[in-house]
């Protein structure tokens, strides 16, 4: 591959579809608003818009050239401004080969070359034959072995395990997905734009007539129920399609995560790139005894560059310990932990309930509402107590554990040698209560990630900071715990 070559022409269509997907909300609003306007040349503008997208996709395909020579990938792209991207063999961390809907229709694949920097998502070849992808992988792999040859060697040696997601767990994951809130917010935004057109349509009147009563309260309740049902259906099927055919393959030095029914994705995560691991117990999943497991990876992750990768979308809490010991055994999940002192509970309650209580009092004073509205601040007080109970921090030679809750309970396990910096701080109120807060950062994705805990003992925070930065192992043996403080194993998932 020593001469520049182009992708398959279908890459132009893939690029146009990406542009449409990135502006889908704007396009939908224009569709509904433009269709209602008699003076707006709707068809002409929409046809011109899609024609422009097609032209941009075609030009982007024509201007995109790539070659691999002497262990270096050279990509030329850009319609008006020419950009040259050079990726040397020693910079390449991961080469992912996947196939989306468009690629699979023509027997093509997408090659995503991942590096340790934010340019990882720019090194992407969207549509090439599988033979070309295998050749790129072979020329850029550090060991000079193609992925197909490597997989065959591993299968022959039978030294790796594959963990899948049973159909029952997939249905539970889709039914309790956190995408429900995202779908509901998108529906709300669209409805606010097209609500006038819906009210003027005959379909709206026919649906209203089906209600047992046409009062404003019944109408509003029916619309809310419809929103919830539609949002749940969107969340259910999007999660089903995203995590269908899910598997985690454990290799000697990396994890290979495959998922997707309509769009197949394959993510390779080297162990030396994992920065942190965290277990999430959602509001709907925790009562059922389920959780999800994510990992943070440096310079690698989702399209937004967050570095968060789903290691397992749904897992029984009782199975977390056993699974993590098999997949990521270098993360110690038996670390003892400290909880905030009892005097800190009032601060957790105030942060959770103060604003809602003030808003409730104003609404109760100004509006003719019933006393049931005071359930809102009562629930917020309960939530503050729950956040206090779920807060914990622990550390040992290799790992640090931080557990906290916003809506979902999250328990993060961070390797000490992956931490970029640690801070312990006290506000003037915390100083008065002899408390402090701690926050640590890891290199995850393009922007990094942080984990924090509020209102722990000031002495514990200082000891934690000293323990983290100490230079000699002998100092650790000399330092002893205060007589009035005892460590205990906090109730973390399945521990």
Buried (B, 14 or more C-beta within 10 A) or exposed (E): BEEEEBBBEBBBBBBBBBBBEEEEEEBBBBEBBBEBEEEEEBEEEBEEBEEEBBEBBBBBBBBBBBBBEEBBBBBBBEEEEEEEBEBEBEBBBBBBBBBBEBBBEEEBBBBBBBBBEEBBBBBEBBBBBBEBBBBBBBBBBEEEBBBBBBBEEBEEEEEBEEBEBEEEBBBBBBBBBBBBEBBBEBBEEBEEBBEEEEEEEEEEEEBBEEEEEEEEEEBEEBBEEEBBEEBBEBBBEBBBBBBBEBEBBBBEEBBBBBBBEEBBBBBBBBBEBBBBBBBBBBEBBBEBBBBBBBBBBBBBBEEEBBBBBBBBBBBBBEBBBEBBEEBBEEBBBEBBBBBBBEEBBEBBBBBBBEEBBEEBEEEBEEEEEEEEBBEBBEEBBEBBBBBBBBBBBBBEEBBBBBBBBEEBBBBBBBBBEBBBEBEBEBEEEBEEBEBBBBBBBBBBBBEBBBBBBBBBBBEBBEBBBEBBEEEEEEEEEEEEEEEEEEEEEBEBBBB
